[in-house]
Amino acid sequence: MPNFPLGGGARPLDADRLDAVAARLGVTTAQVAIAALLATSPSVLAIPGTGSLDHLAENLAADRLDLTDQDLADLRS
């Protein structure tokens, strides 16, 4: 299912909340957005764009980010 986690959908993620969770975890905002999207369901596949190998590696690292239930609640509240 294609998704635009930063601003699309019925319940878009708030950029300030993404920034706060990312800062707390020491990762990028994009990584948190991708990890949050992947946490919605095991049948969801993220298809983030990239223009470099470094950015690709950053995007792939989001799969290893374990957001807690509190992190996810902080993103949606």
C-alpha positions in Angstrom: 0.0 0.0 0.0 1.7 3.3 -1.0 1.8 5.8 1.8 3.1 9.3 2.5 3.8 9.1 6.2 4.9 12.7 6.8 1.7 14.3 5.4 -0.7 12.0 3.8 -3.4 9.7 4.9 -6.3 10.2 7.3 -4.0 10.6 10.3 -0.7 12.2 9.1 2.3 12.2 11.4 3.1 15.6 12.9 6.6 16.9 12.0 7.3 18.3 15.5 6.4 15.0 17.0 8.6 13.2 14.5 11.5 15.5 15.3 11.0 15.0 19.1 11.1 11.1 18.8 14.0 11.2 16.4 16.0 13.5 18.7 15.3 11.2 21.7 16.4 8.2 19.7 19.4 9.8 18.0 18.1 9.1 14.4 16.7 11.1 11.6 13.1 12.2 11.3 12.8 10.2 8.0 13.9 7.0 9.8 11.3 7.5 12.5 8.6 8.1 9.8 9.6 4.9 7.9 9.8 2.9 11.2 6.3 4.1 12.2 4.9 3.2 8.8 6.5 -0.3 9.1 5.0 -0.7 12.6 1.5 -0.3 11.4 1.3 -3.8 9.9 3.5 -6.7 8.8 1.9 -6.4 5.4 3.0 -2.8 4.9 6.0 -2.2 2.7 7.7 1.2 2.7 9.0 2.5 -0.6 11.0 5.6 0.3 12.8 7.5 -2.5 16.5 8.1 -2.5 19.2 9.8 -4.5 22.4 8.3 -3.0 23.8 5.2 -1.5 24.2 7.0 1.9 20.5 7.9 1.9 19.6 4.3 0.9 21.6 3.0 3.9 19.9 5.5 6.1 16.5 4.4 4.9 17.3 0.7 5.3 18.5 1.4 8.9 14.9 2.4 9.7 13.9 -1.2 9.6 16.2 -1.9 12.6 14.6 0.9 14.6 12.4 -0.5 17.3 9.8 2.1 18.2 8.2 1.5 21.6 4.4 1.7 22.1 5.1 5.0 23.8 7.1 6.3 20.8 4.2 5.4 18.5 1.7 7.0 20.9 3.8 10.2 21.0 3.7 10.3 17.2 -0.1 10.0 17.0 -1.3 12.0 20.0 
